[in-house]
Amino acid sequence: MLEIKNLKASTDDKEILKGLNLIINKGEVHAIMGTNGSGKSTLSKVLTGHPAYSVDDGEIFFENTNIKDLSPDERAQLGIFLAFQYPVEIPGVSNEEFLRIAYNIRQKYKKLEEVNPIQFFDIIKPKLDLSGVNVEFLNRNINEGFSGGEKKRNEILQMCVLDPKLAILDETDSGLDIDALKTVSNGINNFMNKDKSLILITHYQRLLDYVKPDFVHIMYNGKIIKTGDASLAFTLENEGYEGILTDIK
Amino acid sequence: MSTKTTETSLENLVNKPYKYGFRTKIETDTIEKGLNDDVIRLISQKKMEPSFMLNFRLKAFQKWQNMKEPDWAYIEYSKANYQSIRYYSAPKKKKKLNSLDEVDPELIQAFEKLGISLNEQKKLSNVAIDAVFDSVSIGTTFKEELAKSGVIFCSISDAIQTYPELIQTYLGTVIPYNDNFFTALNSAVFTDGSFCYIPKNVKCPLELSTYFRINDEESGQFERTLIIAEENSNVSYLEGCTAPKYDSNQLHAAIVELIALDNAMIKYSTVQNWYSGDEKGKGGIYNFVTKRGLCAGKNSKISWTQVETGSAVTWKYPSCILVGDSSKGEFYSVALTNNYQQADTGTKMLHVGKKTRSRIISKGISAGHSRNSYRGLVRMYPKALNSRNYSQCDSLLISNNSCASTFPYIKVENSSSLIEHEATTSKIGEEQLFYLLQRGIDVEQAISLLISGFCRDVFTELPMEFALEADRLLSLKLEGTVG
């Protein structure tokens, strides 16, 4: 699904990713952990084509297409989705209108029929329950006046509706209480299947209790310095980054 | 987004060519350029006016000669030479027209091209239209249907001849001829415009609409609109305007007067799309307009909604004088400026009566090197007890070279009134744009979503037909090079 080769990226002339390699296959869940400033969020922005970051070296293949030079919307249309760490508020644009436009673009890309608002409501209804989102969310403006937890659930709702192939969840668990974490995890597990891939960027083991990763990567200074199975997250929880870094040295 | 590419793509987006810049070739009946007593007599004579009108014009002209062009607005332009403007230009007609069928097909075609159908068979969603071409009205649709309910809707020239007593009673009562430099000029030389009269207890069955077209390069357009809503009546009026592309500037100095009696309501909506000049700021319309509504009766209401996208220079402050107790004034505005356009626009809410209310929502969008200012006055007079005003002025900057300003003036002369004012200025959200793109929405659609979201509070005030038109117009102005 995704192959990243020796990726180097920078913003404002400051190098953040310093030769990152990663291969993700269909049906796999990868957790990426690391200290603040290690480049985790930058990786998610670079993969989705945020214009503030430039790729200085390396390649990004998505389903064998090099997406390095594609625009953010083209990458999204291919099926790459980012659940934002800090979803922005957009005044005057309703969630429903926004989601329906985005959904119809996906439909068009898949050469499927576009849907009208009534048809769309039938499609979105079951996804609302899945992501723990109240139906009145749809008439509210995008993220406007939402609490932190509501914003995160709205990201999961969008993921479920747009049904991407690769979803990158950037600290979706941060700021969630335990009940909200369960709902969100439930939404993620429902979305995930053998044809999809997931990247979970997180600081905490607790999300991984609900969404089981196949691989755990530790990022440090713009590179992946250690990869393991789910147990690596436990080691990290016990020893901290200090311990892991000493091991490597 | 901080990178150059986004800046460029935004620049491309806002530089859509002007669609209505064509010129109609038509034989015209014009008079010599320049302005003096004789020219005014000639205009009055051509329009076969009663003598009170000629006196009104001459008085205004005399006043105008001693007035100075105002320079307090935050705009810069080279002042027009008023002696090199042609004050009358009308499509030649062979005889007096009895119906729209006799209008020059060339003119009908010109309006069709603008998306305005003057053919009553192709009835457009309940809108009656008065079409004004350069100096004259060329026809009004659905006159008969409106007459059934007692509504008068015709050109102001017709009204001067047919209903002189109404004109004499109301013309110049809301905006005196000596109000300002441009009203004095307009009062002296106005050639046409629309007249509406809604009788007592009548809700006007159709939306009324006037479409203004400037065609001649050297003539100015000076039109005048007068709307009178009697007790308990209700009317919604729409105004649209376009002009051909010329390298020179044309002057448009209009007057709109509204009068609402007890419990009457007037809703006045404008979609202004005059030619705004090229990307270097050459050409375009100078738009110096005075619009004012008088809420004379108790519980009356006047609501202005404007979408301003055109003109090289805009100087316009649709206002309300709230005299009747519990009367209400509203001003909803979207002003989009691009390239070297300059807009100084806003409103005046003058609270005279008790328990009067006003509401101001202004949205300014500046792109290119444009200058976009909101200027508004809210004044509570000593007897306007327990009155309230709420104002909200938001500015959105699309480029790094554009400029947005807000000049609110507030004057309160009693202790029981309340005024609230909120203002924001923001740059188009780079992260907002990325958020939409990440969901697969392309740049053009994403920007038009952001803009229409920003303008939503105003668009919801427009009549349905116009809301669509306004949305389309903004997208058109902001669309990229494709499509």
Interface residues (C-beta under 8 A of the other chain):
Chain A: T48 G49 H50 P51 A52 S71 P72 D73 A76 Q77 F81 L82 F84 P87 V88 I90 P91 G92 V93 E97 F98 I101 A102 I105 R106 Y109 N141 I142 Q158 L162
Chain B: M1 S2 T3 T5 T6 G429 E430 E431 Q432 F434 Y435 L436 L437 Q438 R439 G440 I441 D442 V443 Q445 A446 L449 L450 S452 G453 F454 C455 R456 D457
